[in-house]
Amino acid sequence: MDLVRRSDWRAYVIYIAFVLVFLFFSVLLHGSGFLSGNNLLNIFRQTATISVMAVAMTFVIAAAEIDLSVGAVAGLASVVTAMSIKDSGPVAGVLAGLALGLAVGVLNGGLVTLLGIPSFLVTLGMLGIASGVAMWITSSAPQPILNDAFNNIFGSGTVAGLPVLLVWTVVFVAVGAVVLTKTGFGRRVLATGGNRVAAEFTGINTRRVKFTVLVVSSVVASVAGMLYAGRLQSGRFQWGAGDELSVIAAVILGGTSLFGGSGAVIGSLFGSLLMGLINNGLILAGLDVSQQQVVRGVIIILAVAVARRR
């Protein structure tokens, strides 16, 4: 019974932490605008890209793999989309961004599943390639996006008075949660990460599962790059830089085991929001960027420590 109680408590630790941190900043920053509607919506805007990528990363880590290239792919997708919009319009820009994500995902998935190279090494190499290509094709210069339709749909607009970035987040989280918990594919992902050999004995094609989650991760990263481009109205290789660490931390904090076999999409969302909440609170409290990076590093260490105890 004690073991069950401890397991139940750990399952809800991200929600407890979120509430405690929210209450802490509410008291500490009372009168500083922390609780204003605009500031709370701004937290959703700032964390939207991390939340979206965290949904796909939940599947990757639940399948006992990892994708370190998502931030760089997002940056590359933002500049490819921006350059394509300039030359051929918004539809071509969106298709180009998605095609980039698909190509990177197929390459990552193929190297991992066909050649047996660890996903850590493959995606670490892809991180450098994607970042370098983004700098190369743009000469490190920003690529402005002047198309209002694209900017409104992918970042700057509103739907029924709500930021469109919040809508994107809700859609991705809802779809991801349903797929992981209610579909055969989700069960195959969890089985693959939990025990690959046992999963194969039951007839699951674990290579196909791993290939699919890596492809989906890259495609979703390219969508995140478009959200960056729409919100900031430009494509730039810096967009997404370092996001892979935030995404992985959000997923692990949210209850997904770093060693595979379990996953929680809603938890990943709250992991992302928790880090956004902390960053927002630290900014309002007057801490600078370097201090925020220290806090982010502490969060990542705590995420790994929690993962080892699951």
C-alpha positions as CSV (number, residue, x, y, z in Angstrom):
1,M,0.0,0.0,0.0
2,D,2.9,2.4,0.8
3,L,4.4,1.7,-2.5
4,V,1.2,2.5,-4.3
5,R,0.9,5.7,-2.4
6,R,4.4,6.7,-3.4
7,S,3.8,5.9,-7.0
8,D,0.6,7.9,-7.0
9,W,2.3,10.9,-5.5
10,R,5.1,10.8,-8.1
11,A,2.5,10.6,-10.9
12,Y,1.1,13.9,-9.7
13,V,4.4,15.6,-8.8
14,I,4.4,17.9,-11.9
15,Y,0.9,19.2,-11.0
16,I,1.8,19.8,-7.4
17,A,5.0,21.6,-8.4
18,F,3.1,23.8,-10.9
19,V,0.6,24.9,-8.3
20,L,3.3,25.6,-5.7
21,V,5.4,27.6,-8.1
22,F,2.4,29.5,-9.3
23,L,1.4,30.4,-5.7
24,F,4.9,31.3,-4.8
25,F,5.2,33.8,-7.7
26,S,1.7,35.1,-7.1
27,V,2.7,36.1,-3.6
28,L,6.2,37.3,-4.4
29,L,5.2,39.3,-7.4
30,H,1.9,40.6,-6.2
31,G,1.5,44.0,-7.8
32,S,4.0,43.4,-10.5
33,G,1.5,42.2,-13.1
34,F,2.2,38.5,-12.8
35,L,-1.5,37.6,-12.4
36,S,-2.7,39.8,-15.1
37,G,-4.5,38.2,-18.0
38,N,-2.0,39.5,-20.5
39,N,0.9,38.1,-18.6
40,L,-0.7,34.6,-18.2
41,L,-1.5,34.5,-21.9
42,N,2.0,35.6,-22.6
43,I,3.3,32.5,-20.8
44,F,1.3,30.4,-23.1
45,R,2.6,32.3,-26.1
46,Q,6.3,31.9,-25.0
47,T,6.0,28.2,-24.2
48,A,3.9,27.2,-27.3
49,T,6.8,26.0,-29.4
50,I,8.2,24.0,-26.5
51,S,4.8,22.5,-25.7
52,V,4.2,21.5,-29.3
53,M,7.6,19.8,-29.6
54,A,7.2,18.2,-26.2
55,V,4.1,16.3,-27.4
56,A,6.1,14.5,-30.1
57,M,9.1,14.1,-27.8
58,T,6.9,12.2,-25.4
59,F,6.4,9.5,-28.0
60,V,10.1,9.4,-28.8
61,I,11.2,9.0,-25.2
62,A,8.4,6.6,-24.4
63,A,9.8,4.4,-27.2
64,A,13.2,4.5,-25.4
65,E,14.8,6.9,-28.0
66,I,15.8,10.5,-28.0
67,D,15.8,13.4,-30.5
68,L,18.4,16.1,-29.8
69,S,17.9,17.8,-33.2
70,V,14.4,19.3,-32.7
71,G,15.6,22.8,-31.8
72,A,18.0,23.0,-34.8
73,V,15.3,21.6,-37.1
74,A,12.9,24.2,-35.9
75,G,15.4,26.9,-36.8
76,L,16.1,25.5,-40.2
77,A,12.4,25.1,-40.9
78,S,11.8,28.7,-40.0
79,V,14.3,30.0,-42.6
80,V,13.3,27.5,-45.3
81,T,9.7,28.5,-44.8
82,A,10.5,32.3,-44.8
83,M,12.6,32.0,-48.0
84,S,9.9,29.9,-49.7
85,I,7.2,32.4,-48.7
86,K,9.3,35.2,-50.2
87,D,9.8,33.3,-53.5
88,S,6.5,31.4,-53.9
89,G,3.9,32.4,-51.3
90,P,2.7,31.1,-48.0
91,V,1.3,27.7,-49.2
92,A,4.7,26.8,-50.8
93,G,6.4,28.0,-47.6
94,V,4.4,25.7,-45.4
95,L,4.9,22.8,-47.7
96,A,8.6,23.4,-47.8
97,G,8.8,23.5,-44.1
98,L,6.9,20.3,-43.7
99,A,9.0,18.6,-46.4
100,L,12.2,19.6,-44.6
101,G,10.9,18.1,-41.4
102,L,9.9,14.9,-43.2
103,A,13.3,14.5,-44.9
104,V,15.2,15.0,-41.6
105,G,12.9,12.6,-39.8
106,V,13.3,9.9,-42.5
107,L,17.1,10.3,-42.4
108,N,17.1,10.2,-38.5
109,G,14.8,7.2,-38.4
110,G,16.6,5.3,-41.2
111,L,20.0,5.7,-39.6
112,V,18.6,4.5,-36.2
113,T,16.5,1.6,-37.3
114,L,18.3,0.4,-40.4
115,L,22.0,0.9,-39.4
116,G,21.5,0.6,-35.7
117,I,23.2,3.8,-34.8
118,P,22.0,5.1,-31.4
119,S,19.5,7.9,-31.7
120,F,21.5,10.1,-29.3
121,L,24.5,10.1,-31.8
122,V,22.3,10.4,-34.9
123,T,20.3,13.4,-33.7
124,L,23.3,15.1,-32.1
125,G,25.0,15.0,-35.5
126,M,21.8,16.3,-37.1
127,L,21.7,19.1,-34.7
128,G,25.0,20.4,-36.0
129,I,24.0,19.8,-39.6
130,A,20.7,21.6,-39.4
131,S,22.1,24.5,-37.5
132,G,25.0,24.8,-40.0
133,V,22.8,24.6,-43.1
134,A,20.5,27.3,-41.6
135,M,23.4,29.6,-41.1
136,W,24.9,28.8,-44.5
137,I,21.8,29.4,-46.7
138,T,21.0,32.6,-45.0
139,S,24.6,33.9,-44.4
140,S,23.4,34.2,-40.7
141,A,21.0,36.9,-41.7
142,P,17.3,37.0,-40.6
143,Q,14.7,36.3,-43.3
144,P,11.7,38.6,-42.9
145,I,8.2,37.3,-43.5
146,L,5.8,40.0,-44.8
147,N,2.8,37.8,-45.4
148,D,0.2,38.8,-42.9
149,A,-1.9,35.6,-43.5
150,F,1.0,33.3,-42.6
151,N,2.0,35.5,-39.6
152,N,-1.6,35.5,-38.2
153,I,-2.2,31.8,-38.6
154,F,1.2,30.7,-37.3
155,G,1.8,33.1,-34.5
156,S,0.4,36.6,-34.3
157,G,-3.3,36.1,-34.8
158,T,-6.2,35.3,-32.5
159,V,-9.1,32.9,-32.5
160,A,-12.2,33.9,-30.6
161,G,-10.1,36.3,-28.6
162,L,-7.4,33.7,-27.7
163,P,-3.8,33.7,-29.1
164,V,-3.5,31.4,-32.0
165,L,-0.4,29.9,-30.4
166,L,-2.6,28.7,-27.5
167,V,-5.0,27.1,-30.1
168,W,-2.0,25.3,-31.7
169,T,-0.9,24.0,-28.3
170,V,-4.3,22.7,-27.4
171,V,-4.8,20.9,-30.7
172,F,-1.4,19.2,-30.5
173,V,-1.8,18.2,-26.9
174,A,-5.3,16.9,-27.4
175,V,-4.3,14.8,-30.5
176,G,-1.1,13.5,-28.8
177,A,-2.9,12.5,-25.6
178,V,-5.6,10.6,-27.5
179,V,-3.1,8.9,-29.8
180,L,-0.9,7.8,-26.9
181,T,-3.6,6.6,-24.5
182,K,-6.5,5.5,-26.8
183,T,-4.9,4.0,-30.0
184,G,-3.1,0.9,-30.9
185,F,-0.1,2.9,-32.1
186,G,0.2,4.5,-28.7
187,R,0.2,1.1,-27.0
188,R,2.8,-0.1,-29.4
189,V,5.0,2.8,-28.6
190,L,4.8,2.1,-24.9
191,A,5.4,-1.6,-25.4
192,T,8.4,-0.9,-27.6
193,G,10.0,1.4,-24.9
194,G,9.0,-0.9,-22.0
195,N,10.5,-4.1,-23.4
196,R,11.6,-4.3,-27.0
197,V,12.2,-8.0,-27.1
198,A,8.8,-8.8,-25.5
199,A,7.1,-6.4,-27.8
200,E,8.6,-8.2,-30.8
201,F,7.5,-11.5,-29.5
202,T,3.9,-10.2,-29.5
203,G,4.2,-9.2,-33.2
204,I,5.0,-5.5,-32.8
205,N,7.4,-4.2,-35.5
206,T,9.5,-2.2,-33.1
207,R,11.7,-0.8,-35.9
208,R,8.7,0.7,-37.6
209,V,7.5,2.2,-34.3
210,K,10.9,3.8,-33.6
211,F,11.2,5.1,-37.2
212,T,7.7,6.6,-37.0
213,V,8.2,8.5,-33.8
214,L,11.5,10.0,-35.0
215,V,9.8,11.1,-38.3
216,V,6.9,12.6,-36.4
217,S,9.3,14.4,-34.0
218,S,11.1,16.1,-36.9
219,V,7.8,17.1,-38.7
220,V,6.4,18.5,-35.5
221,A,9.7,20.4,-34.9
222,S,9.3,21.9,-38.4
223,V,5.8,23.1,-37.4
224,A,7.3,24.6,-34.2
225,G,9.8,26.4,-36.5
226,M,6.8,27.9,-38.4
227,L,5.3,29.0,-35.1
228,Y,8.5,30.8,-34.3
229,A,8.5,32.4,-37.7
230,G,4.9,33.5,-37.5
231,R,5.3,34.9,-34.0
232,L,8.5,36.7,-34.7
233,Q,7.6,37.4,-38.3
234,S,11.0,36.1,-39.6
235,G,13.0,33.0,-40.1
236,R,16.4,32.8,-38.3
237,F,18.8,30.0,-37.5
238,Q,18.8,31.1,-33.8
239,W,15.1,30.2,-33.4
240,G,14.9,27.0,-31.4
241,A,18.6,27.0,-30.4
242,G,18.8,25.1,-27.1
243,D,15.2,24.1,-27.2
244,E,16.0,20.4,-27.2
245,L,17.0,20.6,-23.6
246,S,13.9,22.4,-22.5
247,V,11.7,20.0,-24.5
248,I,13.3,16.9,-22.9
249,A,13.2,18.4,-19.4
250,A,9.5,19.2,-19.9
251,V,8.8,15.6,-21.0
252,I,10.7,14.1,-18.1
253,L,9.2,16.4,-15.5
254,G,5.8,15.6,-16.9
255,G,6.1,11.9,-16.0
256,T,7.6,10.2,-19.1
257,S,10.3,7.8,-18.1
258,L,13.7,8.6,-19.5
259,F,14.2,4.9,-20.1
260,G,11.0,4.4,-22.1
261,G,7.8,2.4,-21.5
262,S,5.6,5.2,-20.0
263,G,4.5,8.6,-21.3
264,A,2.1,11.4,-20.3
265,V,1.3,14.1,-22.9
266,I,-0.7,16.2,-20.5
267,G,2.2,16.0,-18.0
268,S,4.6,17.2,-20.7
269,L,2.4,20.2,-21.3
270,F,2.5,21.1,-17.6
271,G,6.3,20.5,-17.6
272,S,6.6,23.1,-20.4
273,L,4.3,25.5,-18.6
274,L,6.2,25.1,-15.4
275,M,9.4,26.1,-17.0
276,G,7.7,29.0,-18.8
277,L,6.2,30.0,-15.4
278,I,9.6,30.0,-13.8
279,N,11.2,32.0,-16.6
280,N,8.4,34.6,-16.6
281,G,8.6,34.9,-12.8
282,L,12.3,35.3,-12.8
283,I,12.1,38.0,-15.5
284,L,9.5,40.0,-13.5
285,A,11.7,39.5,-10.4
286,G,14.6,41.2,-12.2
287,L,16.9,38.3,-12.8
288,D,19.0,38.4,-16.0
289,V,19.4,35.8,-18.7
290,S,22.4,34.1,-17.2
291,Q,20.6,33.5,-14.0
292,Q,17.6,32.1,-15.9
293,Q,20.0,29.7,-17.6
294,V,21.2,28.5,-14.2
295,V,17.7,27.8,-13.1
296,R,17.0,25.9,-16.3
297,G,20.0,23.8,-15.7
298,V,18.8,23.0,-12.2
299,I,15.4,22.0,-13.6
300,I,17.0,19.6,-16.1
301,I,19.1,18.0,-13.3
302,L,16.0,17.6,-11.2
303,A,14.1,16.1,-14.2
304,V,16.8,13.4,-14.6
305,A,16.8,12.8,-10.8
306,V,13.0,12.3,-10.8
307,A,13.3,10.0,-13.9
308,R,15.8,7.7,-12.2
309,R,13.4,7.3,-9.2
310,R,10.4,6.2,-11.4
